[in-house]
Amino acid sequence: MSATTAALRALDRARDAYEADGYTVSLEERLPPPFQGFVADAVARRNDEIVVVEVRSADMSDQTRNRLSRLAEIVAAEDGWRVDIVTFEPEESPADPERADIFRRVEEARRVADISPDAAVILTWSAIEGALLRRSRARGLAHARVGSPRPLIRNLNINGLLSDNQAAELDGFAKLRNEVAHGLRSDPPEPQRLDWLARFALAAADEDPATVDSMVEWFREHYATPEDAALFYDKEDGKYVWFGSGPHDAIEVLQAEFETALEADIAEAVKIIERDGYDWARRE
């Protein structure tokens, strides 16, 4: 029995148990405020009682245990809310995805994109999921496949290996992949979107794709030392620039250095960089 099957069976058993106790159960539900942005594996409701159900392997990492403990504390602060952790025994882990397989699937997706966008979606997602699983295992966050790729995306996002924008983009693409795989109506992805997803898969197979934090850290290391961290507004070009060995426009620098970064992540990183510049300028 694979880890995917084990997780799904654990979730099915939990749902049956809650429903037998009079709960109404929904799966993969996005929670309301104050927990917006969090998608639970399941939510069980009975009268004024709300149970957030999370399904995890019994050999989950200490980092995951700590995160779930923090989540339980936050949820318990709301009247009638609690978190239940449903565990399952892990099976032998499948072999790690090979980098060569990820690259091959990306190339195959690119070759068939014009002929069959649906085939390109399936192949690109296969490469992405393999790359994400590879990254997750390398960081000790997952030892086997989960029942759905969305918890994998969520886990990488929570642990800082995917930005919020990357997680949202991948989550949306996972939904598109499911529509194609299950024969539902779907619109083919735009070529530029498919191209970014392919480049993301390649980057994720080799190294950590750029997140907001990693771009800010890189910029600080290379351009924003205390000696030249003052930020200036160039009236002629209408943009902020850094001086020192420059001038440097933060947007252009990040675009050149991080080719797979999302524009939304670059914009967010630049806001942080500009804020740093104001802080340094006030100190001078």
N, C-alpha and C positions, 0 to 999 in steps of 0.2 A: 504493500500500500504506500503510495507516494505521500510526501508531506502535503501536497495540494489536496489529495483525497482525505488525509487525516484531518486537516484544518476544516474542510467543508463538512465532514461527518461530525466533528466536534461542535460546529456551529448548528448543524441540523438537530443534534441531540439536545443542545442547550435551548433552541427555539421550542422544541417539543415539550421540554420540561417546564419552561416558562408558561407556555400556552395551557398546559395541563393545570397549572396553578392559577389560571384565570387572567394571565397577562395578554395584552395585544403586542405582537412583536413585529418590528420593521427592521430590514437589513440595510446596511451601508447608508445610514441616515445622517445628513448634515444637521448638527445640533443648533438650536436657537441660542440667542444671547443668554448668558455671557460667554458661551463656548463656541461662538460662530467661528467657522473655519475648520472645526474639527469634525471628521466623519467617523462615526462609531461603526464597528462591525455589526452591531445590532443594538436596538433600543427596545426595552420591554416596559410597558405601561400598564398600571392597574390602579384605578381610582386616582389618588394624588401621588402615587409612587412611580418614580421613573428610575429605571436601571440602565446604565450604560454598560454594554457587554463588549468586552475585548477578548478575542481569541488569539492565544499565543502558544508557541511551542514550549514545552516544559523546560527546555534547556535554553531559554531566552537569556540574552546577555544581561550583565549587571546594569548596564546603561539603560536597557529597556525596562528592567524592573524598577529602577529609580524613577524613570519617566512616568511609568504607570502609577507609582506610589504618589508622585506629585499630582498627577491627574486626579487620583482618588481623593486627595486632600482638598483640592479645589472644588470638585463636584460635591463632596460631602458638606461643603459650606452652604449649599442651596437646600432649602427645606424639601424633603421628600426624595432627594437624589442620592444615588450611590453608584459605585463602579463594581462590577463583578468581572473577575478574570477567569476565563475558561481556558484550560490548558489541555494539550494533547501530547502524547509521547512522540518524539521525532523518530522518523525512520532513517535509514542510511541515506546520507546526502548524495544527490547525483553529482556527476563530475562537474567541475567548474567550467563555465562557458569558455571556449577557446577564443582568443583574440582573432585568430585567422577566420573562424566561423563568422564572427561579427563583421569583419571587413568584407568577407565574401557575400554575406547577405545584403550589405549596403550596396555593393557593386551590382548585384543582381537586381535590387530594387531600382537602381538608377537606369539599368538597361531596359526594364519593362515598364517604366513609369508612363511613357507616351502610349504604349500599346494597351496596358491594363493598369490603370490607377489603383484598382482594388488589390491586385497582386502586389503592387509597390507598397501599399499600406501594410499588408500582412508581413512582407519581408522586412520592411523598415522597423515595424514594431518588434519583430523577432530579434533584430539586431539591438534595438534599444533595451528590451527587457533583459537580454543576455548581458549587455554592458552594465545595466543597473545592478543586476544580481552579482556580477563580478566585483563591482565597487563595494556593494554591501558586504559581501563575504570578506573582502580585503580589509575592511574596517571592523570585522567581528560583529556585524549587526544582524546577520542572517546565516543560518547553516543549511537551510533547505528552502525550496520554493513555498510560497504561501498560496492560499486559495485564489487570490485575485492579485493582479499587479498593483492595484491602487494602494493596498497597505504597504507594499514595498516602496512606492513613491512617497507615501506619507512618512514612512519611517526615515527615509533618506533626508526628507525635508526637515523633519523634527531635529535630526542630528546634524544639521548644517551642511549636508553634502549636496543639497539642491536648494536653490533659492525659491522663494514663494512663486515667482513668475515662472521659473522652470517647472516646478511641480504642477502649476495650473496648466501649462502648455502640454505637459506629458499626460496629465489626467484627461484632458480633452481629447488627446490623440488616442489614448487607451479606449475611450468611449467609442471613437470612430472605428477603431480596429474591431471592437466587439460587434458593432453594427454590420460591418462587412463580413466578419466571420460567421455571424448568425443569420445572414441573408436578409437583413433589414435594409430599408431604404436609407441611403446615405449620399451626401454630396462629396465628390472627389476633392481631396485637399489641393489647395493652390500650390503651384510648383515651388514657389519660394518657401512655403511652409515645409513641404516635403524635403527640400534641400537643407533647411536648417536642422530638421530632425535627423537626417542622414549624417550631417556633420557633427551633430551632438553625439550620436551613437559612436562615431569614430573617436571623438575626443574622450568620451566616457570610457572607452575600451583601453585607452592609453594612459589617461591621467584624469584628474578631477576637472570637469568643465567649470568654467568661470562662474562664481556666484558673486553676489554683491560684496560680501565680506572679503572674499579672496581678491577681488579687484581693488578694493580700497586698501587692503594690506599691501598689495603689490605696488600701488601708486605711492603710498607713504614711503615705502622702502626705496623706491627709485627716484622720486621727485620731490617728496614733501618733507625733507629734513628740516630741523628747526632753523637752519641757516637760510633757506630759500623758500620757506613755507608760506610767505605772504602771498595773498591772492589779489590780483589787480583786474580792473575792468577795462578792457580795450574798447574805447568808444567807437573807433573806426570800424572794427570788425563786429562790434556788438556782442562780445563774449568775454568770459572770464579766462585769464591765462595765468600760469605759474611762471615765475622767473627763477633764474639760477643758471642752469645750462641751456635754458630755453630762449624765448618763451614757449610754453607748452599749453595747448588747449586740452583739458582733461578728457573731453569727449573723444577727440581725435586720437589721443594717445591710447585710450582704452579700446577703441574700435580697432586700432592697428595691432595691439598686443593680444586681444582676446577675440578672435574671429568667430567663435561660436557663441559669444555672449548675446543675450537678448537685448534689444534696444531699451526695453523697460528696465532691465537690470543695470545697464550702463547709466541711464538717467538717474536711477536711485543712487548708484555709487557716486556719481558726480555731485549730487546734492550733499552727500556726506563729506566729500572732499572739499567742496566749497565752504561748508560749515567749519571744517578744520581751518581753512584759510582765514576765515573771519576771526576765529579764536586766536590764531597766531598773530594776525595783524594787530589785534587789540593788545597783545602782550608786548609788542615792540614799543 
